[in-house]
C-alpha cells in the first residue's frame, strides 16, 4: 500500500473506500500545493469510477470528502511541523 492510502485509512469511516479517500486527499493537496492540471485530470478520471458507489449512497460524498479533508489537513500540518523543526535545528 502507498503511504497516501495508509494515511487515508486512518481517517476513513467505511471499509473498501481507502483508495477513494486517498484520491480525494490527493485532489485537496493538489489544490493546496498547486499540482498540475494533468495530475488533477487524472484524479478526476479515477474519481469518475466511483460514481456508481456514490449514486447508491447519497451522503457518501460528504462523509468521505470530510475524511479526505481531515487527511489533507493532517498532512499539511505534519509538513509544516517538519519544516519548522528543520528550521529550528538549522538555527
C-alpha positions as CSV (number, residue, x, y, z in Angstrom):
1,X,0.0,0.0,0.0
2,X,1.1,3.5,-0.6
3,X,1.6,6.0,2.2
4,X,-1.3,8.1,1.0
5,X,-3.6,5.1,1.2
6,X,-2.3,4.2,4.7
7,X,-2.9,7.7,5.9
8,X,-6.4,7.8,4.3
9,X,-7.3,4.6,6.1
10,X,-6.7,6.4,9.4
11,X,-9.4,8.8,8.5
12,X,-12.0,6.8,6.6
13,X,-15.3,5.6,8.2
14,X,-16.1,2.7,5.9
15,X,-14.2,-0.3,4.6
16,X,-13.2,-0.6,1.0
17,X,-13.0,3.1,0.2
18,X,-9.5,3.9,1.2
19,X,-8.5,4.4,-2.5
20,X,-11.4,6.8,-2.9
21,X,-10.5,8.8,0.2
22,X,-6.8,8.8,-0.7
23,X,-7.7,10.1,-4.2
24,X,-9.8,12.9,-2.7
25,X,-7.0,13.7,-0.3
26,X,-4.7,14.0,-3.3
27,X,-7.1,16.4,-5.0
28,X,-7.3,18.6,-1.9
29,X,-3.5,18.5,-1.6
30,X,-3.2,19.3,-5.3
31,X,-5.3,22.4,-4.9
32,X,-3.3,23.5,-1.8
33,X,0.1,22.7,-3.3
34,X,-0.5,23.7,-6.9
35,X,-0.4,20.3,-8.7
36,X,-0.5,20.5,-12.5
37,X,-3.8,20.4,-14.3
38,X,-2.7,17.0,-15.8
39,X,-2.5,15.5,-12.3
40,X,-5.9,16.9,-11.4
41,X,-7.4,15.4,-14.6
42,X,-6.0,12.0,-13.6
43,X,-7.6,12.4,-10.2
44,X,-10.9,13.3,-11.8
45,X,-10.8,10.2,-14.1
46,X,-10.1,7.9,-11.1
47,X,-12.9,9.5,-9.1
48,X,-15.3,9.2,-12.0
49,X,-15.1,5.4,-11.5
50,X,-16.6,5.8,-8.0
51,X,-19.8,7.4,-9.3
52,X,-21.7,4.2,-9.1
53,X,-20.8,3.8,-5.5
54,X,-21.7,7.4,-4.7
55,X,-25.0,7.2,-6.5
56,X,-26.1,4.3,-4.3
57,X,-25.3,6.3,-1.1
58,X,-26.2,10.0,-1.5
59,X,-24.4,11.0,1.7
60,X,-21.2,9.2,0.9
61,X,-19.5,12.1,-0.9
62,X,-19.9,14.3,2.1
63,X,-18.7,11.8,4.6
64,X,-15.7,10.8,2.5
65,X,-14.8,14.3,1.4
66,X,-14.7,15.2,5.1
67,X,-12.4,12.3,5.7
68,X,-10.2,13.4,2.9
69,X,-10.1,16.9,4.1
70,X,-9.0,15.8,7.6
71,X,-6.3,13.7,6.0
72,X,-5.2,16.6,3.9
73,X,-5.1,18.9,6.9
74,X,-3.1,16.3,8.8
75,X,-0.6,16.0,6.0
76,X,-0.2,19.8,5.7
77,X,0.2,20.2,9.5
78,X,2.8,17.4,9.6
79,X,4.6,19.0,6.7
80,X,4.6,22.4,8.3
81,X,5.7,21.0,11.7
82,X,8.6,19.2,9.9
83,X,9.7,22.4,8.2
84,X,9.5,24.2,11.5
85,X,11.6,21.5,13.2
86,X,14.2,21.6,10.4
87,X,14.4,25.4,10.7
88,X,14.9,25.2,14.5
89,X,17.7,22.7,14.0
90,X,19.4,24.8,11.5
91,X,19.4,27.9,13.8
